[in-house]
Amino acid sequence: MLDGYVASIVAGPVSMSPLDWICPLLAIDADAFNHGGTPEFAAISAVALRHNEISQTLSTTPRQFAPMHRREANGDIDARPWCQGFYAAMRLRLSAWAPLLDASNVNHGLLLPILPTLSRRSRPSAARAATRDHELSA
């Protein structure tokens, strides 16, 4: 899940402050960024390192990017946790992703490998993204 979340932050349509996405990911307070030597700070550092790795790969050799998927005991790949993490990060700025959620957008296909893995209830739509962000700003 973490890898998908971080990949969404890197590939997303808007830049975000690390505080805005790392704190929800790790369920930590922003103050944890100020205290080196703690388990929270070690987690922040590990996430930042993975962010930089994904960013470097996507900006220099995007075809080499390989999502970290969970493997079942029988060796099958389970992409659902990665996709759920990707969508969890999308939800932080869902209105910015709205154009890609519109099926008539030529780039909508970029999300097709991810969206079907979500439950129907949690699956986003462009209309819901606009409504949700309007409700949050009201």
MIDREN-543623 format. One record per atom (N, C-alpha, C, CB): residue in one letter; atom name; z, y, x; residue number from 1. Coordinates in steps of 0.02 Angstrom, whole numbers, plus 32768, in hexadecimal, padded with zeros to 4 digits. Last residue first. Glycine has a CB too. Example, Ala and Ser with C-alpha at 12.3 -4.5 7.8 and 13.67 -1.06 7.14 Angstrom:
MIDREN-543623
   sero   fivex     zz     yy     xx   drenza
      S       N   8162   7F90   8282        2
      S      CA   8165   7FCB   82AC        2
      S       C   818A   8002   8285        2
      S      CB   811E   7FE2   82C0        2
      A       N   8186   7EE4   8294        1
      A      CA   8186   7F1F   8267        1
      A       C   8186   7F5B   8294        1
      A      CB   81C4   7F20   8235        1
END
This chain:
MIDREN-543623
   sero   fivex     zz     yy     xx   drenza
      A       N   8054   84BF   7CC1      138
      A      CA   806D   84E5   7C87      138
      A       C   80B9   84ED   7C89      138
      A      CB   8059   84C3   7C46      138
      S       N   8030   846B   7D25      137
      S      CA   8032   84B2   7D35      137
      S       C   804D   84DD   7CFC      137
      S      CB   7FED   84CA   7D47      137
      L       N   8032   83EF   7CE8      136
      L      CA   8060   83FB   7D1F      136
      L       C   8066   8445   7D2F      136
      L      CB   8049   83D6   7D5C      136
      E       N   7FCA   83FC   7C8B      135
      E      CA   800F   83F3   7C73      135
      E       C   8041   8402   7CAA      135
      E      CB   8019   83AC   7C58      135
      H       N   7F5E   8403   7CE3      134
      H      CA   7F6B   843B   7CB7      134
      H       C   7FB4   8437   7C9E      134
      H      CB   7F3A   843C   7C7C      134
      D       N   7F65   8384   7D1E      133
      D      CA   7F71   83BE   7D48      133
      D       C   7F7E   83FC   7D1E      133
      D      CB   7F36   83CA   7D76      133
      R       N   7F47   8336   7CAB      132
      R      CA   7F86   832D   7CCF      132
      R       C   7F95   836A   7CF8      132
      R      CB   7F83   82EE   7CFB      132
      T       N   7EC5   8362   7C89      131
      T      CA   7EFD   836A   7C5A      131
      T       C   7F3F   8367   7C7F      131
      T      CB   7EFA   8336   7C23      131
      A       N   7E7C   833A   7CFB      130
      A      CA   7E7E   8380   7CE8      130
      A       C   7EB9   838E   7CB9      130
      A      CB   7E3C   8395   7CC5      130
      A       N   7E92   82AF   7CF4      129
      A      CA   7EA5   82D5   7D30      129
      A       C   7EAB   831E   7D1F      129
      A      CB   7E71   82CA   7D67      129
      R       N   7E5B   828B   7C79      128
      R      CA   7EA3   8285   7C82      128
      R       C   7EBA   82AD   7CBE      128
      R      CB   7EB7   823C   7C89      128
      A       N   7DD3   82A4   7C98      127
      A      CA   7DF5   82CA   7C62      127
      A       C   7E40   82C7   7C6A      127
      A      CB   7DE0   82AF   7C1D      127
      A       N   7DBB   8246   7CFC      126
      A      CA   7DB4   828D   7D0B      126
      A       C   7DD8   82B7   7CD7      126
      A      CB   7D6A   82A1   7D0E      126
      S       N   7E38   81C6   7D02      125
      S      CA   7DF8   81E0   7CE9      125
      S       C   7DF6   822A   7CFA      125
      S      CB   7DF0   81D3   7C9C      125
      P       N   7E8A   8139   7D50      124
      P      CA   7E7F   8180   7D42      124
      P       C   7E3C   818D   7D21      124
      P      CB   7E85   81A7   7D82      124
      R       N   7EEC   80B2   7D19      123
      R      CA   7EAB   80C6   7D32      123
      R       C   7E9D   810F   7D20      123
      R      CB   7E72   8098   7D17      123
      S       N   7F5D   8084   7CDE      122
      S      CA   7F66   80B3   7D14      122
      S       C   7F24   80CD   7D30      122
      S      CB   7F8D   8093   7D4B      122
      R       N   7F2A   802F   7C7A      121
      R      CA   7F56   8066   7C67      121
      R       C   7F5C   809A   7C9F      121
      R      CB   7F9A   804B   7C54      121
      R       N   7EE4   7FCE   7CC1      120
      R      CA   7EBF   7FFC   7C95      120
      R       C   7EE9   8039   7C83      120
      R      CB   7EA9   7FD7   7C55      120
      S       N   7F1A   7FC5   7D6C      119
      S      CA   7F20   7FB1   7D26      119
      S       C   7EFC   7FE3   7CFB      119
      S      CB   7F6A   7FAA   7D11      119
      L       N   7EA3   7FC1   7DF1      118
      L      CA   7EDA   7FE1   7DCF      118
      L       C   7EDE   7FC6   7D88      118
      L      CB   7ED3   802E   7DCF      118
      T       N   7E2F   7F8E   7E21      117
      T      CA   7E6C   7F69   7E32      117
      T       C   7EAA   7F86   7E0F      117
      T      CB   7E77   7F6A   7E7C      117
      P       N   7DC8   7FE6   7E00      116
      P      CA   7DD1   7FA9   7DD8      116
      P       C   7E11   7F82   7DE7      116
      P      CB   7D96   7F7B   7DE2      116
      L       N   7DD5   804F   7E66      115
      L      CA   7DEC   8057   7E21      115
      L       C   7DF4   8017   7DFA      115
      L      CB   7DBC   8083   7DFD      115
      I       N   7D99   8023   7EE1      114
      I      CA   7DE1   802E   7EDA      114
      I       C   7DF8   802C   7E92      114
      I      CB   7DF4   8071   7EF9      114
      P       N   7D10   801B   7EE0      113
      P      CA   7D35   7FE2   7EFA      113
      P       C   7D81   7FE7   7EEE      113
      P      CB   7D28   7FDB   7F45      113
      L       N   7CF1   809B   7EA5      112
      L      CA   7CE9   805D   7E7F      112
      L       C   7D0C   8021   7E9E      112
      L      CB   7CA1   804E   7E76      112
      L       N   7CF0   8110   7EEC      111
      L      CA   7D31   80F7   7ED5      111
      L       C   7D2D   80B4   7EB1      111
      L      CB   7D51   8129   7EA7      111
      L       N   7C6B   8127   7F04      110
      L      CA   7C97   8120   7F3E      110
      L       C   7CDB   8103   7F2A      110
      L      CB   7CA1   8163   7F60      110
      G       N   7C2E   8140   7E8B      109
      G      CA   7C2B   80FD   7EA6      109
      G       C   7C58   80F1   7EE2      109
      G      CB   7BE5   80EC   7EB9      109
      H       N   7C31   81C9   7E7C      108
      H      CA   7C63   81A1   7E59      108
      H       C   7C66   815A   7E75      108
      H      CB   7C52   819E   7E0E      108
      N       N   7BCE   8219   7EB0      107
      N      CA   7BFD   81FC   7EDF      107
      N       C   7C34   81D1   7EBE      107
      N      CB   7C1E   8232   7F06      107
      V       N   7B8B   824A   7E42      106
      V      CA   7B67   821D   7E6F      106
      V       C   7B96   81FA   7EA0      106
      V      CB   7B31   8244   7E95      106
      N       N   7BDF   824C   7DA9      105
      N      CA   7BDB   8268   7DEC      105
      N       C   7BBB   8234   7E1A      105
      N      CB   7C21   827C   7E06      105
      S       N   7BF5   8209   7D35      104
      S      CA   7BB2   8227   7D3D      104
      S       C   7BA9   8247   7D83      104
      S      CB   7BA6   825C   7D07      104
      A       N   7C7A   81E3   7D38      103
      A      CA   7C47   81AF   7D42      103
      A       C   7C01   81CC   7D4B      103
      A      CB   7C47   817F   7D07      103
      D       N   7CF2   8238   7D8B      102
      D      CA   7CBE   8241   7D58      102
      D       C   7C85   8211   7D66      102
      D      CB   7CA5   828B   7D56      102
      L       N   7D3C   822E   7DFA      101
      L      CA   7D4F   8203   7DC2      101
      L       C   7D1D   8207   7D88      101
      L      CB   7D95   8216   7DA9      101
      L       N   7D0F   828F   7E4E      100
      L      CA   7CFE   8249   7E5F      100
      L       C   7D11   8219   7E27      100
      L      CB   7D21   8235   7E9F      100
      P       N   7D48   8301   7E11       99
      P      CA   7D00   82F8   7E13       99
      P       C   7CEA   82B0   7E23       99
      P      CB   7CE2   8327   7E46       99
      A       N   7DD8   82E7   7E24       98
      A      CA   7DB7   82E2   7DE2       98
      A       C   7D6B   82DB   7DE6       98
      A      CB   7DC9   831E   7DB9       98
      W       N   7E1E   82FF   7E96       97
      W      CA   7DF6   82C1   7E95       97
      W       C   7DCC   82BC   7E55       97
      W      CB   7E23   8284   7E9B       97
      A       N   7E64   836D   7E73       96
      A      CA   7E34   8374   7EAA       96
      A       C   7E05   8337   7EAD       96
      A      CB   7E58   837D   7EED       96
      S       N   7EBA   8339   7E14       95
      S      CA   7E85   8367   7DFE       95
      S       C   7E50   8371   7E34       95
      S      CB   7EA3   83AB   7DEA       95
      L       N   7F15   82EE   7E60       94
      L      CA   7EE3   82CC   7E37       94
      L       C   7EAB   82FA   7E21       94
      L      CB   7F04   82AD   7DFB       94
      R       N   7F6D   82EE   7ED0       93
      R      CA   7F3E   8325   7EC4       93
      R       C   7F04   830A   7E99       93
      R      CB   7F22   8342   7F08       93
      L       N   7FB9   827C   7EC3       92
      L      CA   7FDA   82B8   7EDC       92
      L       C   7FAF   82F6   7ECF       92
      L      CB   7FEA   82B2   7F26       92
      R       N   7F62   8215   7EA3       91
      R      CA   7F89   8234   7E6D       91
      R       C   7FAD   8274   7E83       91
      R      CB   7FBB   8203   7E51       91
      M       N   7F38   81E6   7F1E       90
      M      CA   7F0A   820D   7EF5       90
      M       C   7F30   8235   7EC0       90
      M      CB   7ED5   81E0   7ED4       90
      A       N   7FA7   8199   7F41       89
      A      CA   7F9B   81D8   7F65       89
      A       C   7F6A   8204   7F3F       89
      A      CB   7F81   81CA   7FAB       89
      A       N   7F92   8131   7EE6       88
      A      CA   7FD2   8155   7EE6       88
      A       C   7FCB   8198   7F0A       88
      A      CB   800A   812B   7F07       88
      Y       N   7F15   80FF   7F0F       87
      Y      CA   7F1B   8124   7ED0       87
      Y       C   7F5C   814B   7ECC       87
      Y      CB   7F15   80F5   7E95       87
      F       N   7F3B   80C2   7F87       86
      F      CA   7F08   80F5   7F87       86
      F       C   7F0E   8120   7F48       86
      F      CB   7EC1   80D6   7F8B       86
      G       N   7F96   8063   7F55       85
      G      CA   7FAD   8098   7F82       85
      G       C   7F7C   80D2   7F84       85
      G      CB   7FB7   807C   7FC8       85
      Q       N   7F3D   8014   7F0C       84
      Q      CA   7F74   8036   7EE9       84
      Q       C   7F91   806E   7F13       84
      Q      CB   7FAB   8004   7ED6       84
      C       N   7EEE   7FE4   7F75       83
      C      CA   7ED0   800F   7F41       83
      C       C   7F06   8035   7F1A       83
      C      CB   7EA6   7FE5   7F11       83
      W       N   7F4E   7F95   7FB7       82
      W      CA   7F2C   7FCC   7FDB       82
      W       C   7F0F   7FFD   7FA8       82
      W      CB   7EF3   7FB0   8008       82
      P       N   7F71   7F38   7F52       81
      P      CA   7FA3   7F67   7F6C       81
      P       C   7F83   7FA2   7F91       81
      P      CB   7FD2   7F43   7F9B       81
      R       N   7EEC   7EF6   7F3B       80
      R      CA   7F10   7F1F   7F09       80
      R       C   7F44   7F4E   7F26       80
      R      CB   7F30   7EF2   7ED7       80
      A       N   7EB1   7EA0   7F92       79
      A      CA   7EA5   7EE8   7F9D       79
      A       C   7ECD   7F14   7F6D       79
      A      CB   7E5B   7EF7   7F94       79
      D       N   7ED4   7E15   7FDD       78
      D      CA   7EEA   7E36   7FA0       78
      D       C   7EE5   7E81   7FAC       78
      D      CB   7F34   7E21   7F8C       78
      I       N   7E74   7D91   801E       77
      I      CA   7E89   7DD7   8024       77
      I       C   7E9D   7DF1   7FDF       77
      I      CB   7E50   7E03   8042       77
      D       N   7EAA   7CE9   803F       76
      D      CA   7E84   7D1A   8017       76
      D       C   7EA0   7D60   8021       76
      D      CB   7E85   7D06   7FCC       76
      G       N   7F01   7C94   807E       75
      G      CA   7ED3   7CBA   80A7       75
      G       C   7EA9   7CEC   8081       75
      G      CB   7EA6   7C8D   80CB       75
      N       N   7F63   7C5A   8034       74
      N      CA   7F26   7C32   803E       74
      N       C   7EF1   7C57   8068       74
      N      CB   7F09   7C1E   7FFB       74
      A       N   7FC0   7CBF   802A       73
      A      CA   7FD1   7C84   8053       73
      A       C   7F93   7C5A   8062       73
      A      CB   8005   7C5A   802F       73
      E       N   7F61   7D5A   8035       72
      E      CA   7F86   7D26   800F       72
      E       C   7F94   7CEC   803F       72
      E      CB   7F5D   7D0F   7FD0       72
      R       N   7F71   7DF0   808E       71
      R      CA   7F52   7DAE   8087       71
      R       C   7F80   7D7F   8061       71
      R      CB   7F41   7D90   80CD       71
      R       N   7F52   7E9C   8075       70
      R      CA   7F81   7E64   8075       70
      R       C   7F59   7E23   806E       70
      R      CB   7FB5   7E6C   803B       70
      H       N   7EEE   7F03   80E0       69
      H      CA   7EFB   7EE1   80A0       69
      H       C   7F2E   7EA9   80AA       69
      H      CB   7EBA   7EC6   8082       69
      M       N   7EC6   7F92   8126       68
      M      CA   7EF7   7F5C   8131       68
      M       C   7F08   7F3E   80ED       68
      M      CB   7F37   7F75   8156       68
      P       N   7E19   7FBC   8137       67
      P      CA   7E59   7FC1   8114       67
      P       C   7E86   7F85   8124       67
      P      CB   7E4E   7FC6   80C8       67
      A       N   7DC3   7FF0   81BB       66
      A      CA   7DD4   7FB0   819B       66
      A       C   7E18   7FB8   8179       66
      A      CB   7DD4   7F75   81CE       66
      F       N   7D3F   804D   81FB       65
      F      CA   7D7F   804F   81D7       65
      F       C   7D89   800D   81B2       65
      F      CB   7D81   808A   81A5       65
      Q       N   7CC4   804E   8231       64
      Q      CA   7CF4   8021   8250       64
      Q       C   7D37   8021   822C       64
      Q      CB   7CFE   8033   8298       64
      R       N   7C7E   80B1   81F5       63
      R      CA   7C6B   806C   81E3       63
      R       C   7C9C   8039   8201       63
      R      CB   7C24   805D   81FB       63
      P       N   7CAE   8127   8232       62
      P      CA   7CC5   8114   81EF       62
      P       C   7CB3   80CC   81DC       62
      P      CB   7CA7   8142   81BD       62
      T       N   7CD3   8161   82B7       61
      T      CA   7CB0   8121   82AC       61
      T       C   7CC2   8105   8268       61
      T      CB   7CC1   80ED   82E5       61
      T       N   7D0B   81E4   82A7       60
      T      CA   7CDF   81D3   82E0       60
      T       C   7CB6   8194   82D4       60
      T      CB   7D09   81CA   831E       60
      S       N   7D55   81F3   8233       59
      S      CA   7D2E   822C   824A       59
      S       C   7CFE   821A   8282       59
      S      CB   7D5C   8263   8262       59
      L       N   7D94   8178   821F       58
      L      CA   7D67   8192   81EB       58
      L       C   7D3C   81CC   8203       58
      L      CB   7D8E   81A8   81AE       58
      T       N   7DE1   8170   8296       57
      T      CA   7DAD   813F   8286       57
      T       C   7D7B   815A   8254       57
      T      CB   7DCD   80FF   826B       57
      Q       N   7E36   81E0   828A       56
      Q      CA   7E0A   81D9   82C4       56
      Q       C   7DD1   81A9   82B4       56
      Q      CB   7E32   81C0   8301       56
      S       N   7E79   81BF   8212       55
      S      CA   7E52   81FD   8217       55
      S       C   7E20   81F8   8251       55
      S      CB   7E81   8239   8222       55
      I       N   7EBB   8149   8237       54
      I      CA   7E8A   8148   8201       54
      I       C   7E5C   8185   8206       54
      I      CB   7EAC   8146   81BC       54
      E       N   7F10   817E   829C       53
      E      CA   7EE1   8147   82AA       53
      E       C   7EA9   8145   8276       53
      E      CB   7F06   8104   82AC       53
      N       N   7F5B   81DE   8256       52
      N      CA   7F2F   81F3   828C       52
      N       C   7EFB   81BE   829D       52
      N      CB   7F58   8205   82C9       52
      H       N   7F9F   8188   81FD       51
      H      CA   7F74   81BE   81E4       51
      H       C   7F42   81D3   8219       51
      H      CB   7F9F   81FB   81CD       51
      R       N   7FEB   813F   8259       50
      R      CA   7FB7   811C   8232       50
      R       C   7F86   814F   8214       50
      R      CB   7FD7   80F2   81F9       50
      L       N   803E   81A8   8286       49
      L      CA   8013   8184   82B5       49
      L       C   7FDA   8161   8290       49
      L      CB   803B   8152   82DE       49
      A       N   8082   81C7   8211       48
      A      CA   8057   81FA   8230       48
      A       C   8027   81D9   8262       48
      A      CB   8082   822F   8254       48
      V       N   80C9   8150   8200       47
      V      CA   8098   8164   81CD       47
      V       C   8068   8197   81EB       47
      V      CB   80BB   8181   818E       47
      A       N   811C   8155   8271       46
      A      CA   80EE   811D   8268       46
      A       C   80B7   812E   8235       46
      A      CB   8114   80DE   8250       46
      S       N   8164   81CB   8257       45
      S      CA   813A   81C6   8293       45
      S       C   8107   818E   828C       45
      S      CB   8164   81BA   82D1       45
      I       N   81AA   81A6   81E4       44
      I      CA   817C   81DF   81E2       44
      I       C   814B   81DA   821C       44
      I      CB   81A3   8222   81E5       44
      A       N   81F9   8140   821B       43
      A      CA   81C7   8130   81E6       43
      A       C   8194   8168   81E1       43
      A      CB   81EA   8125   81A2       43
      A       N   8247   818B   8271       42
      A      CA   821D   8156   828D       42
      A       C   81E7   8143   825A       42
      A      CB   8247   8118   829F       42
      F       N   828B   81D8   8214       41
      F      CA   825C   81F9   8242       41
      F       C   822E   81C6   8262       41
      F      CB   8283   8220   8278       41
      E       N   82D7   8175   81D7       40
      E      CA   82A7   819B   81AF       40
      E       C   8273   81BC   81DC       40
      E      CB   82CB   81CF   8185       40
      P       N   832B   814B   823F       39
      P      CA   82F9   811C   8223       39
      P       C   82C3   8140   81FA       39
      P      CB   831C   80E8   81F8       39
      T       N   8333   81D0   82BB       38
      T      CA   834B   81AE   827E       38
      T       C   8316   817B   8267       38
      T      CB   835A   81E1   8246       38
      G       N   82FE   8217   8323       37
      G      CA   832D   81E2   8333       37
      G       C   8349   81BD   82F7       37
      G      CB   8364   81FD   835A       37
      G       N   82F8   82BE   82E0       36
      G      CA   82DE   8288   8308       36
      G       C   8313   8253   8315       36
      G      CB   82C2   82A2   834A       36
      H       N   82F7   8318   825D       35
      H      CA   832B   82F0   827D       35
      H       C   830D   82B4   82A1       35
      H      CB   835F   82D9   824A       35
      N       N   829C   835A   820E       34
      N      CA   82C1   8382   823F       34
      N       C   82F3   8359   8268       34
      N      CB   82E5   83B9   821C       34
      F       N   826A   830A   81AD       33
      F      CA   823C   831E   81E2       33
      F       C   8260   8342   821B       33
      F      CB   8205   834B   81C5       33
      A       N   82CE   8303   8150       32
      A      CA   82C8   82CB   817E       32
      A       C   8298   82DB   81B8       32
      A      CB   82B0   828C   8159       32
      D       N   82BD   836C   80F8       31
      D      CA   82EB   8376   8130       31
      D       C   82E6   833D   8164       31
      D      CB   8332   837B   8117       31
      A       N   8274   833B   808F       30
      A      CA   8250   8360   80C3       30
      A       C   827C   836A   8101       30
      A      CB   8238   83A3   80A9       30
      D       N   82AF   8297   8065       29
      D      CA   82B1   82DF   805F       29
      D       C   828D   82FF   8099       29
      D      CB   82FB   82F9   805B       29
      I       N   824E   8207   8033       28
      I      CA   827D   822A   805F       28
      I       C   827B   8274   804F       28
      I      CB   826C   821D   80A9       28
      A       N   81F0   81A4   800B       27
      A      CA   822B   81B5   7FE2       27
      A       C   8262   81D3   800D       27
      A      CB   8245   8175   7FBD       27
      L       N   817A   8192   804C       26
      L      CA   81B5   8172   8069       26
      L       C   81F5   817D   8041       26
      L      CB   81BF   818B   80AF       26
      L       N   8123   81D9   7FF6       25
      L      CA   8113   8196   800E       25
      L       C   8151   8171   8025       25
      L      CB   80E0   8199   8047       25
      P       N   815D   8258   7FE4       24
      P      CA   8158   8229   7FAC       24
      P       C   814B   81E1   7FC2       24
      P      CB   8122   8240   7F7D       24
      C       N   8154   8282   8071       23
      C      CA   8194   827E   804D       23
      C       C   8190   8250   8010       23
      C      CB   81AB   82C3   8038       23
      I       N   80CA   8283   808E       22
      I      CA   80F6   8253   80AF       22
      I       C   8138   824B   808A       22
      I      CB   8104   8268   80F7       22
      W       N   8093   82EB   803F       21
      W      CA   8080   82A6   8033       21
      W       C   80AC   8272   8055       21
      W      CB   8039   829C   8049       21
      D       N   80CD   8365   805E       20
      D      CA   80B8   8358   8019       20
      D       C   80A5   8310   800B       20
      D      CB   807F   8385   8007       20
      L       N   80DF   8364   80E7       19
      L      CA   811A   8362   80BC       19
      L       C   8108   834E   8075       19
      L      CB   813E   83A6   80BB       19
      P       N   805B   8374   8116       18
      P      CA   807D   8333   811D       18
      P       C   80BC   832D   80F1       18
      P      CB   8091   8328   8165       18
      S       N   7FF4   83CB   80A3       17
      S      CA   8029   83CE   80D4       17
      S       C   804A   8389   80D9       17
      S      CB   805E   8404   80C0       17
      M       N   7F4B   839B   808B       16
      M      CA   7F8F   83A0   8072       16
      M       C   7FBF   83A5   80AD       16
      M      CB   7FA1   8363   8045       16
      S       N   7EA4   83C2   805C       15
      S      CA   7ED7   83B8   808F       15
      S       C   7F1C   83C1   8071       15
      S      CB   7ECD   83E9   80CB       15
      V       N   7E3D   836A   7FE7       14
      V      CA   7E64   83A4   7FFA       14
      V       C   7E95   8392   8032       14
      V      CB   7E8A   83C2   7FBD       14
      P       N   7DFC   82F1   7FCF       13
      P      CA   7DD5   832E   7FCB       13
      P       C   7DFB   836E   7FDF       13
      P      CB   7DBC   8336   7F86       13
      G       N   7E2B   826A   8043       12
      G      CA   7E2D   8291   8006       12
      G       C   7E09   82D4   8009       12
      G      CB   7E73   829E   7FF3       12
      A       N   7E3A   821F   80B3       11
      A      CA   7DF7   8224   8096       11
      A       C   7DF3   8253   805A       11
      A      CB   7DDF   81E0   8081       11
      V       N   7EC5   822A   80CD       10
      V      CA   7E93   823C   8100       10
      V       C   7E4F   824A   80E0       10
      V      CB   7E8C   8204   8134       10
      I       N   7EFD   81FB   8056        9
      I      CA   7F0E   823D   806F        9
      I       C   7ED9   8255   80A0        9
      I      CB   7F54   823D   8091        9
      S       N   7EC6   817A   8052        8
      S      CA   7EB6   81AA   801D        8
      S       C   7EC5   81F2   8033        8
      S      CB   7EDD   819A   7FDD        8
      A       N   7F05   8140   80C0        7
      A      CA   7EBC   8147   80BF        7
      A       C   7EA6   817A   808B        7
      A      CB   7E9A   8103   80B2        7
      V       N   7F89   813F   8093        6
      V      CA   7F77   816B   80CB        6
      V       C   7F2B   8175   80CE        6
      V      CB   7F91   814D   810D        6
      Y       N   7F7B   80E0   802B        5
      Y      CA   7F96   8122   801E        5
      Y       C   7F7F   8153   8054        5
      Y      CB   7FE3   8120   8019        5
      G       N   7F50   8070   8071        4
      G      CA   7F25   808E   803E        4
      G       C   7F3A   80D5   802F        4
      G      CB   7F25   8064   7FFF        4
      D       N   7FC3   8059   80BF        3
      D      CA   7F82   8067   80DF        3
      D       C   7F51   8087   80AE        3
      D      CB   7F65   8026   80FB        3
      L       N   8028   803F   8061        2
      L      CA   802C   8079   808C        2
      L       C   7FE8   808B   80AA        2
      L      CB   805F   806C   80C4        2
      M       N   8000   7FC5   8029        1
      M      CA   8000   8000   8000        1
      M       C   8000   803F   802C        1
      M      CB   803C   8000   7FD1        1
END
